[in-house]
Amino acid sequence: MDEHPAHLLQQRLEAVRERLSPAHPDTLAAWHDLAEHLGEAGDPRRARDLFTDLVPICERVHGAEHPDTLTARHELAYWKRRARWRL
């Protein structure tokens, strides 16, 4: 079994998504954790892509001005900038 943190976070996301729902707050938190970890581990493009998918779901679930939505938007902007400079 691969014990790499990204692999474990991916497993966690899949388990929570399956057990709860794709739009459950715990699923969104696991998604956020995975995206942030991947970016910090040196994959800003993957982080950007995950946050690109996450933001509209956060907006639908929490609303546009909810702190979790605003954090996801901030992370998306951050990883977009980091990904652009890593081309």
C-alpha positions, 0 to 999 in steps of 0.5 A, spaced: 500 500 500 502 506 498 503 511 504 504 517 500 500 523 503 497 525 497 495 518 496 492 517 503 488 524 501 486 521 495 483 515 498 480 519 504 476 524 498 474 518 495 471 514 501 468 521 504 465 522 497 462 515 496 459 515 504 456 522 504 455 525 497 460 529 492 457 536 495 457 534 503 461 539 507 466 534 509 467 532 502 469 539 500 474 539 506 477 533 503 477 535 496 480 542 499 486 538 503 488 534 497 488 540 492 492 544 497 497 538 499 498 537 491 500 544 490 505 545 496 508 538 494 510 541 487 504 540 483 501 547 482 497 545 476 493 539 479 492 544 485 489 549 480 485 544 477 482 541 483 480 548 486 477 550 479 472 544 480 471 545 487 469 553 487 463 552 483 460 547 488 462 551 494 458 556 491 452 552 490 453 548 497 455 554 501 453 560 498 458 566 494 460 569 501 461 563 505 468 563 508 469 556 505 467 559 498 472 565 499 477 561 502 477 556 496 476 562 491 483 565 494 486 558 493 484 558 486 487 565 485 493 563 488 494 556 485 493 559 478 498 564 479 503 559 481 501 554 475 502 560 470 509 561 473 511 553 472 510 552 465 
